[in-house]
Amino acid sequence: MSGTKRRRAWIAGLLLCVSSVLPGSLAAQGIRDLEVQEVRFEGNTTFSSSRLQVAVITEATTCRTFLFYFPLPLCPLTNWGLAKERSYLDESELELDVLRLILFYRRRGFRQVEVDTLLERTPTTAKVVFQIAEHAPTLVAVVTVEGLEGPIDSTQVAADLPIAVGGRLDMIELARAEALITDRLREAGYINATVLREYFIPNDGGGAEVTLTAEPGALARVGEVEIFGSGPIGDDVVRANLEFQPGDTFRPSRVIQSQTRLYGLEAFQAANISRVSRTDSDTLVDLLVQVTPAPLRTIHVGVGLSTTECGQIESSFTHRNFLGGARVLTITSKLSNLGARSLDGRFPCQDVSEAEVYQDLNYALQADFAQPVFGRNTFRAGLFFEKESVPDLFVRNSAGGEISLTRTLSPGMLLSLLYRAERTSFADQSADVFFCVSFGVCQPSDIALLSESRWLSPLVLRWNYERTDNPLFPTSGLRLFAEAERAGALTGSDYRYFRLLTSGAAFQPLGHRLVLAVHARWGAVFPTTSSIFSRAGALVDEIVHPQKRFFGGGPNSVRGFGLNLLGPTVLVVDTEQDCPGLTPDVCAGQLEPGQLDERPVGGNSVLEGNIELRWQVSRKWTLVGFLDAGQVWEDLSNVSAPIATPGLGFRFRSPVGSLRLDLGYNPTGVTRKPVVAVLPGGEILDLNQQLDFDPFTFDNPSLATEVFRRLQLQVSIGEAF
């Protein structure tokens, strides 16, 4: 056969093979080409369309990410495959979706439900409509619980059941009711308990009769407890932290609590408690406690960057069996304000302050000792030395110690009583404005007196509760905090006050990648008379240490404001630098807002609230929209309306927490603020006048310039709350 004939024969054979599969291929291609543009539910009154969408397979083409709506609007403006996750019609799956919806409704009590589909086609697209006729649900007429006489309170159990007379005959709720009774019995020690559920629906259309029959079985007790893997920590430490001992009624919650407590000891990096099978008794439960000691000694070093503390270096050394008995010794150190002097208020250290006194290096050195005592209690003691700068407010030097006793009330709930005594002072020319404006102490000699080293020694009662799914990146759960603090003559404190602070945060998932987070904080401090002795006598006033006043604004507060600039602030005029030769009042009236130095003075009460909508764009990146609101007041007798600031932020998930960048918008208008002048000799003069302060629109800027001025950039590590 010639080459030409061989080629013709090969082509003919190929065409024959293609023709044998072509009809099916074309049909399949035709179905796949029908892109689903919309999936809609009609007639559903009990359940939302979003909930029903989860029950079916057929779905519409969607945008790949929220970012393709904003800031890159690819989805509304293009039909690119890059931007959209395409879905195509599968008619066989559509038929199964009808059955899925019928099953969904019947399991929830709608036994007469009817579901049909309406398909709107074009040559290339399809719209799917599920038409639902729910009809009346089957209701529950009688609920009977049997078999609980003696083991547990049947009346309380019946009151807590998720299924009740008058409600729908919901199979899911009925299964939950069965699980609730089973769990209650097992927690009471009946670990082999079972529950049978039955229901009867009369033919006459009356309500359903539900019966739950419990079979408790025998009461179980703890048998032998074997401990494995304690290593140098010792079995005695493990045994002291267990919530059970041989002979106790076996309760699953005690096992979980014991395992949680062992996890809570830094001496162990893993803990597991499991049941051991035994054939000679069904009333005794042997337990195996397996623990894995953590490394006895560890060293960690980290670096960070923020707008308020500039560059930071932190290090820590931990010994997890110091002197035996799972005692933990931790030594931490921190240096901050690195690079602040050279950057002089420029990005990314713009919140450090341009005044040199706040740009000096800060440090902190702390040694903490912790020891578990009396089962659920932990004793802690520590020593510390630190220098802290709060920009444009004060530079504090302190040294002291702290002791505390913490009791675990329940999983995630802690109650602590602590006493902290520190000798604290203020750097020269750092707290001058604060003392002058807040307490009327403006003479350099009096300010020097208040800046001297004094005792700050409060007694604190603190309550914490946290039940979140992840402490660094929470997506569900609750976090609560409350604290009462008292300092006075009995605690050995020169500063005397009573202080309350409460806060809470809740996290609720709204979808696969969307989380709603809310937070609130309230606090108040009530000063009492303090006696600070001078060379000439005594200066007596209700003076609150700046560290115990409340401030608002910044990366973890109302983010449309700079650090601590929410609430009472004062405008500071440096007459020697800003307008030499002019009187202070004339000088203040001639300066533009950008030339005035706005300083926080804080207040004795605060209220803040935050709402965040967190959209996880990818495994590492999260986009956040937020609305913050709050206010700081001098006291509770003079309360003004909170200020709200919206904003947008990004999070990058790192091993140390979220690296956070937030951009808040400040909507405030003209505000009247008091003015003080710094005279050439260092004396501070309260001008007893107020200026209209408008840093955003004072020169009639363009809209773009005004918006830019109102934006406040916040850079930090960790979530805002």
Disulfide bonds with the S-S distance in Angstrom:
Cys63-Cys75 1.93
Cys310-Cys349 1.90
Cys436-Cys442 1.94
Cys579-Cys587 1.49
